[in-house]
Amino acid sequence: MEKMEERVVGGASRGRSVTFPVDRSRDPRQTESVPGGEARAGLGKAASGMTWSLLGLIVAQVAQWAVMVLLSRLGTPEMVGQYALGLAVGAPVILLAGFGLRTVQVTDTGPLFSFNDYLRLRTSGMVVALLLIGVIAAFVGPAAGVVVLLVGVAKALDAVGDIYWGLFQRHERMRPIAISMISNGLISVLAVVSLLVLTGSIGWAMIGSVIGSLAGSVGYCARAAKPLTTIEPTTDVAAGGTRHGPPPDRPAALRRMARLAVVAAPLGLASGLVSLSENLPRYLAGHLLGTAALGIFAALAYIVLAANVLFAAISQLLLPRLTRLFAAGDVTAFTALTLKLILGTLCCGAVVVAVVIGAGPATVRLVYGAPYDGHAVVLILLTIAAVLRGAVFFLNTALYALRKFGNQLVASMIMVAVAGSGGYLLIPRFGLVGAAWSVIITASGDSLLKALMLKRALAKRLSTRPVQASG
């Protein structure tokens, strides 16, 4: 009989602790000390994973940035605005229907749920998301509606691939994730640009984005994940089942999906609201200033989007480590790592901001062209916002490691109100500069709120530590 023990980590959806059964005889990530050779092998594997992750991120972000720049150069600000509208509409819906499952999946140290549970729920959520995006697209006009729908399809495919990424991450295999990112990025940029040049239509060009996501995020990942899906648990360990029993029947699978949805729902709602707060300045800019102004803002704001993807990837890479530290009760190491991430982000960000201040006007003119000239101040402000968002990402990662999902929902509601009121007051008066300031205000408030939440959670953990009797 396999040796099992229980591990208790942070708060669940309503502040309750979640108990994960942990199989020490099989878990290679256990917190006990290991021989020096195994430790060195682990460090080498981590370094290799970091290298692959950075390579995938760099190629994917360069490819996505190239799409934005080429749309600006080969198309018009209105085309960029339609593309930005597609991203702004699709992102909150996709995240809301995605339930934040990858974070739950990676921190599920038991695991309580199988890979198929996560994949079924994510796929079902994406079907609902696309139906909602289709309804929204019908109200934004025929030209923009087609773009909104196609961008939504591409992002839904990426969201399905995200569950495969979570599987790879659980097994500390970062190379397939990097290959997926690279193939998606390269195929997308080549297909988008080719179709745009051939047709001159942003609608046809977005089909290229769908092709890239289908090939890179779903096709490659499904094939690469086959060896890992055979070693994932297929029965409900939490309910007393064995790790590799027969697959559940349909009613049992639906019940497990429902339980997983209950656990993940607060995080999904929080993720959707966070995306909504980030995109509110875009909605307001497009509504109050027009599609062309939205296109200019979106092109300049790509630095925030690129930084978000970078910070999110680093956060996902470090989330398992933070989860293990907190589960082991090592609050000191947990806090130290979190502080290093935040301070490192702020220091590196200060250097980037200084560079943008010096080279901003020339960069905007050179990269995006004449229609974007004169908006260097917007780029500088958005760069500051990107740095602040980096701090928020790492604070969120620490809270996820504590599994404080319900608290995230309350914080996200507050930030939606801040973003909406800030944009409504500033954009009509200051235009795109006001939109950039609203992004800074939202990021500042979010970082302060998450820091207070983390401080309170850690203080509570320290106060509940058992007191050792003195000799």
Secondary structure, DSSP 8 states (H G I E B T S, - for coil): ----EEEEEEE-TTS-EEEEEE-TTT-TT-SS---HHHHHHHHHHHHHHHHHHHHHHHHHHHHHHHHHHHHHHHS-HHHHHHHHHHHHHHHHHHHHHHTTHHHHHHH-SS-SS-HHHHHHHHHHHHHHHHHHHHHHHTTS-HHHHHHHHHHHHHHHHHHHHHHHHHHHHHTT--HHHHHHHHHHHHHHHHHHHHHHHHH--HHHHHHHHHHHHIIIIIIHHHHHTHHHHTTS--S-GGGT--TT-----HHHHHHHHHHHHHHHHHHHHHHHHHHHHHHHHHHHHHHHH-HHHHHHHHHHTHHHHHHHHHHHHHHHHHHHHHHHHHHTT-HHHHHHHHHHHHHHHHHHHHHHHHHHHHHHHHHHHHHH-GGGTT-HHHHHHHHHHHHHHHHHHHHHHHHHHTT-HHHHHHHHHHHHHHHHHHHHHHHHHHHHHHHHHHHHHHHHHHHHHHHHHHHHHHHHHHHTS------
